[in-house]
């Protein structure tokens, strides 16, 4: 695009007319789209287990004989898990189903005020373990495959280390492991480089109880304030006259701002033990009465990371190889950012087959 100083008057008039046309069409398109009409989660599923505010869903298989060993997706607590099934042409779940994988998903729901006392022990040895047991019983198998995404990947590392008899293969995706790399979310949220002068997590939890989702969103936006704030809305002008693209944009916005509150005690431990003290790679994280020693994690691991990730820096994920005891370890990367791992056409094309082939080679 030319700068205004380089443009002829007739070109400037043309640009203004085109802008006015797009804005007018955009207003018309927006008037047709209500927030409640923005559909998310396109693949049919059924609830097979519920406990408190969490639900376990099984997606309806689309092949006659799915994989013998089902896959349980463990998502992060900070956003809604429908990102893995965002829309028909951008659905990791649908692509996995098409390849014959039997897919389950843990939906953490929205914590209530009474959930402020839930601990990581409740989530890992409680909810995740109960969901895994439900899947094992439904399929008559001793072990399941787990796909842990972002914070859910960190939870899955802890779970698999503590319950190796229930996990056949583990896939981690954009998962933080070393929380003291020099870039990304740790420095902003926890001030891990500042030591005691970092974020006062105890005061925050004591004041709020559950940590508001809006507070979490602010932390994400501060990482790239222009790109994630004004910038994307300026770019939206280019798609205002395309109702389909506009609806896709609004669908992403809905997901970004659909942030559940965080259970206070779980947030306290996760921030202090992982972000501030980096206990996971030190073998010092305690979940209930047990200590998580990653050297005891010996199941096959596929570790997938995003090369341009601003939330979970690549170095944080890549570090996993140095701390687990597994001799069957595979590293895979994609040239995208954190969100691109869910919506990039290249990832949608290449990741599900990679995952399917990796699982098949390991008897799933």
Legacy VTK file of the C-alpha trace (Angstrom):
# vtk DataFile Version 3.0
C-alpha trace
ASCII
DATASET POLYDATA
POINTS 364 float
0.000 0.000 0.000
1.270 3.467 -0.867
1.712 6.126 1.775
-0.744 9.060 1.577
2.101 11.341 0.446
2.793 9.152 -2.589
-0.814 8.817 -3.722
-2.498 10.825 -6.463
-5.778 12.551 -5.521
-7.840 10.151 -7.624
-6.168 7.182 -5.876
-6.988 8.658 -2.480
-10.613 9.081 -3.510
-10.680 5.485 -4.691
-9.228 4.246 -1.378
-11.779 6.244 0.613
-14.663 4.955 -1.486
-13.434 1.390 -1.091
-13.036 1.832 2.668
-16.543 3.253 2.964
-17.899 0.351 0.942
-16.197 -2.207 3.194
-17.364 -0.479 6.368
-20.938 -0.288 5.087
-20.896 -3.944 4.075
-19.278 -4.832 7.378
-22.021 -3.094 9.345
-24.567 -5.046 7.330
-22.729 -8.328 7.953
-22.333 -7.631 11.670
-26.045 -6.936 11.950
-26.650 -10.519 10.772
-24.291 -12.097 13.283
-25.192 -12.262 16.959
-22.774 -13.581 19.588
-25.114 -16.452 20.433
-25.196 -17.383 16.736
-21.426 -17.831 16.513
-21.230 -21.601 16.571
-18.186 -23.385 17.995
-17.565 -27.102 18.358
-18.767 -28.768 15.158
-18.075 -32.482 15.692
-20.894 -34.524 17.289
-20.103 -35.742 20.791
-21.783 -37.213 23.858
-21.154 -36.684 27.537
-20.018 -39.953 29.114
-18.939 -38.777 32.565
-19.518 -35.769 34.788
-18.076 -34.772 38.141
-18.636 -31.376 39.743
-18.146 -28.808 36.947
-16.085 -31.003 34.633
-17.388 -33.221 31.839
-15.830 -35.970 29.735
-16.998 -36.147 26.123
-16.579 -38.834 23.512
-16.641 -37.626 19.923
-18.740 -39.788 17.624
-16.397 -42.044 15.593
-16.625 -41.649 11.820
-14.888 -44.915 10.825
-16.229 -48.421 11.304
-13.326 -49.641 13.445
-11.513 -46.882 15.384
-8.121 -47.383 16.969
-8.212 -49.950 19.747
-6.595 -47.562 22.244
-8.601 -44.326 22.660
-7.063 -40.854 22.901
-7.921 -38.535 25.802
-7.343 -34.813 25.200
-6.346 -32.838 28.300
-6.651 -29.115 27.596
-5.420 -26.110 29.584
-7.535 -24.539 32.318
-7.183 -20.987 31.020
-9.283 -21.235 27.841
-12.167 -23.314 26.560
-11.210 -26.565 24.811
-13.478 -26.091 21.792
-10.450 -24.558 20.055
-9.540 -28.123 18.981
-12.884 -28.295 17.124
-13.323 -24.623 16.289
-15.040 -24.904 12.908
-15.595 -27.482 10.197
-12.533 -26.646 8.110
-10.316 -25.980 11.148
-10.885 -28.926 13.462
-8.067 -31.060 14.786
-10.689 -33.349 16.341
-12.452 -33.968 13.026
-9.162 -34.728 11.282
-8.196 -37.194 14.014
-11.610 -38.866 13.775
-11.251 -39.194 10.005
-7.979 -41.035 10.582
-9.676 -43.551 12.866
-8.646 -42.234 16.277
-11.249 -42.624 19.036
-11.226 -39.181 20.671
-12.277 -38.146 24.179
-12.031 -34.632 25.616
-11.999 -33.366 29.200
-13.972 -30.119 29.492
-13.028 -28.312 32.709
-16.128 -26.114 32.651
-16.291 -22.882 34.626
-15.085 -23.016 38.259
-17.568 -21.665 40.788
-16.736 -19.741 43.966
-16.749 -23.000 45.883
-14.011 -24.385 43.640
-11.388 -21.951 44.904
-10.017 -24.695 47.163
-9.460 -27.203 44.335
-5.793 -28.175 44.182
-3.598 -29.642 41.476
-4.039 -32.939 43.300
-7.803 -32.636 42.723
-7.299 -31.989 39.029
-4.582 -34.577 38.352
-5.168 -37.447 40.788
-8.882 -36.671 40.923
-10.533 -35.461 37.720
-7.988 -36.633 35.134
-7.583 -39.997 36.813
-11.352 -40.532 37.053
-11.794 -39.620 33.387
-8.998 -41.971 32.345
-10.544 -44.768 34.416
-13.909 -44.126 32.762
-12.364 -44.490 29.293
-10.421 -47.594 30.310
-13.565 -49.257 31.622
-15.656 -48.287 28.594
-13.138 -49.813 26.180
-11.841 -52.660 28.319
-8.214 -51.520 28.013
-5.498 -51.170 30.633
-4.009 -48.008 29.147
-5.088 -44.994 27.097
-3.238 -42.518 24.922
-3.137 -38.924 26.169
-2.794 -35.680 24.218
-1.953 -32.836 26.599
-2.187 -29.305 25.241
-0.400 -26.261 26.718
-0.965 -26.263 30.505
-2.885 -29.496 29.960
0.349 -30.963 28.639
2.122 -30.043 31.863
-0.717 -31.662 33.830
-0.411 -34.726 31.574
3.314 -35.011 32.240
2.578 -35.046 35.965
-0.276 -37.515 35.546
1.698 -39.923 33.364
4.648 -39.836 35.760
2.367 -40.676 38.688
0.167 -43.202 36.820
2.424 -44.916 34.254
0.288 -48.069 34.412
-2.632 -46.219 32.792
-0.920 -44.408 29.894
0.304 -46.176 26.747
1.590 -43.164 24.797
1.836 -39.472 25.627
1.626 -36.577 23.170
2.473 -33.102 24.448
1.588 -30.062 22.349
2.867 -26.494 22.944
3.624 -27.612 26.494
5.761 -25.595 28.943
8.395 -27.688 30.716
11.287 -25.402 31.622
9.566 -22.337 33.068
12.700 -20.235 33.390
13.545 -19.624 29.754
14.255 -15.953 29.165
11.306 -15.104 26.920
7.572 -15.529 26.970
4.820 -15.775 29.514
6.841 -16.735 32.632
8.663 -13.413 32.858
5.476 -11.408 32.484
3.181 -13.367 34.773
5.454 -14.465 37.537
8.533 -12.287 37.373
10.624 -15.426 37.621
13.802 -13.471 36.917
13.002 -11.087 39.744
12.861 -13.689 42.503
10.972 -12.521 45.603
10.191 -9.220 43.853
8.051 -11.012 41.267
4.305 -11.376 41.394
2.899 -11.818 44.918
0.762 -14.853 44.094
-0.358 -15.445 47.682
-1.795 -11.941 48.048
-3.510 -12.252 44.681
-5.227 -15.532 45.569
-6.078 -14.399 49.083
-7.714 -11.274 47.655
-9.616 -12.815 44.744
-10.211 -16.433 45.725
-10.641 -17.659 42.176
-8.504 -15.679 39.722
-10.768 -13.847 37.242
-10.539 -14.894 33.611
-10.317 -11.211 32.652
-7.075 -10.936 34.635
-5.630 -13.887 32.742
-6.648 -12.350 29.416
-4.916 -9.106 30.309
-1.702 -11.037 30.836
-1.971 -12.619 27.381
-2.714 -9.299 25.677
0.239 -7.595 27.359
2.618 -9.953 25.568
1.796 -8.341 22.198
-0.320 -5.300 23.031
-0.530 -3.824 19.525
-0.812 -7.039 17.526
-3.359 -8.583 19.900
-5.174 -5.304 20.525
-5.570 -2.491 18.023
-3.652 -4.211 15.242
-6.018 -7.098 14.672
-9.035 -4.772 14.591
-7.350 -2.587 11.990
-6.719 -5.704 9.919
-10.376 -6.675 10.346
-11.290 -3.817 7.990
-9.979 -5.906 5.087
-12.505 -8.684 5.746
-15.567 -6.661 6.728
-17.234 -7.288 3.383
-16.669 -11.074 3.548
-19.281 -12.526 5.892
-17.601 -15.941 6.113
-14.187 -14.509 7.031
-15.801 -12.061 9.426
-17.621 -14.871 11.189
-14.349 -16.814 11.488
-12.721 -13.732 13.016
-15.564 -13.339 15.511
-15.375 -17.038 16.339
-11.731 -16.595 17.313
-12.644 -13.513 19.355
-15.294 -15.497 21.172
-12.732 -18.143 22.122
-10.103 -15.594 23.187
-12.461 -13.826 25.586
-14.220 -16.979 26.809
-11.779 -17.365 29.692
-12.929 -19.284 32.785
-11.834 -18.152 36.226
-8.971 -20.154 37.732
-9.435 -22.172 40.927
-7.442 -20.186 43.485
-5.394 -22.935 45.113
-4.500 -24.569 41.812
-3.417 -21.190 40.437
-1.346 -20.595 43.588
0.586 -23.846 43.249
1.000 -23.670 39.479
2.374 -20.145 39.549
4.671 -20.663 42.530
5.931 -24.209 41.933
6.176 -24.083 38.151
6.631 -20.476 37.002
8.466 -18.994 39.966
10.462 -21.941 41.310
10.695 -24.166 38.198
10.193 -27.273 40.307
9.041 -29.541 37.465
12.500 -29.973 35.956
14.036 -30.144 39.444
11.879 -33.117 40.423
10.388 -31.194 43.338
6.700 -30.775 42.415
4.414 -32.445 44.946
0.974 -33.567 43.828
-0.864 -34.722 46.918
1.563 -36.904 48.837
3.665 -37.834 45.787
6.595 -36.123 44.097
6.736 -35.784 40.303
10.082 -37.107 39.102
10.112 -36.860 35.297
12.949 -39.373 35.147
10.323 -42.006 35.993
8.322 -41.111 32.876
9.231 -43.925 30.485
6.265 -44.191 28.110
6.763 -43.152 24.447
6.512 -39.372 24.056
5.732 -37.243 21.003
6.527 -33.600 21.786
5.045 -31.031 19.374
5.929 -27.346 19.590
5.369 -24.124 17.646
8.516 -22.431 16.341
7.050 -18.913 16.672
5.208 -19.420 19.960
5.076 -16.254 22.096
3.182 -17.921 24.973
5.212 -21.109 25.352
8.693 -20.397 23.951
10.142 -23.300 21.918
13.048 -23.640 24.372
10.583 -24.315 27.167
9.034 -27.267 25.310
12.211 -28.637 23.738
13.743 -28.999 27.215
11.520 -32.017 27.902
14.003 -34.437 26.303
16.607 -33.699 28.971
14.409 -34.539 31.959
12.289 -37.602 31.106
13.381 -41.199 31.394
11.776 -42.365 28.134
14.075 -43.740 25.429
11.277 -43.438 22.850
11.114 -39.690 22.315
10.078 -37.837 19.152
10.258 -34.074 18.613
8.141 -32.349 15.969
7.797 -28.636 15.202
5.659 -26.403 12.993
6.573 -22.904 11.713
3.600 -21.232 13.394
2.680 -19.405 16.583
0.707 -20.692 19.557
-2.716 -20.113 17.984
-1.455 -21.352 14.639
-1.155 -24.834 16.132
-4.956 -24.949 16.108
-5.917 -22.966 13.008
-3.014 -23.152 10.525
-3.935 -25.034 7.351
-0.455 -26.619 7.291
-0.819 -27.886 10.855
-4.344 -29.143 10.143
-2.985 -30.999 7.115
0.179 -32.446 8.648
-0.242 -32.838 12.419
-3.149 -35.353 12.581
-1.440 -37.804 10.165
1.822 -37.413 12.072
0.058 -38.190 15.329
-1.866 -41.097 13.791
1.238 -42.673 12.267
3.205 -42.221 15.473
0.483 -43.922 17.534
0.043 -46.729 14.991
3.753 -47.500 15.102
3.384 -47.958 18.862
0.559 -50.458 18.779
-2.487 -48.206 19.072
LINES 1 365
364 0 1 2 3 4 5 6 7 8 9 10 11 12 13 14 15 16 17 18 19 20 21 22 23 24 25 26 27 28 29 30 31 32 33 34 35 36 37 38 39 40 41 42 43 44 45 46 47 48 49 50 51 52 53 54 55 56 57 58 59 60 61 62 63 64 65 66 67 68 69 70 71 72 73 74 75 76 77 78 79 80 81 82 83 84 85 86 87 88 89 90 91 92 93 94 95 96 97 98 99 100 101 102 103 104 105 106 107 108 109 110 111 112 113 114 115 116 117 118 119 120 121 122 123 124 125 126 127 128 129 130 131 132 133 134 135 136 137 138 139 140 141 142 143 144 145 146 147 148 149 150 151 152 153 154 155 156 157 158 159 160 161 162 163 164 165 166 167 168 169 170 171 172 173 174 175 176 177 178 179 180 181 182 183 184 185 186 187 188 189 190 191 192 193 194 195 196 197 198 199 200 201 202 203 204 205 206 207 208 209 210 211 212 213 214 215 216 217 218 219 220 221 222 223 224 225 226 227 228 229 230 231 232 233 234 235 236 237 238 239 240 241 242 243 244 245 246 247 248 249 250 251 252 253 254 255 256 257 258 259 260 261 262 263 264 265 266 267 268 269 270 271 272 273 274 275 276 277 278 279 280 281 282 283 284 285 286 287 288 289 290 291 292 293 294 295 296 297 298 299 300 301 302 303 304 305 306 307 308 309 310 311 312 313 314 315 316 317 318 319 320 321 322 323 324 325 326 327 328 329 330 331 332 333 334 335 336 337 338 339 340 341 342 343 344 345 346 347 348 349 350 351 352 353 354 355 356 357 358 359 360 361 362 363
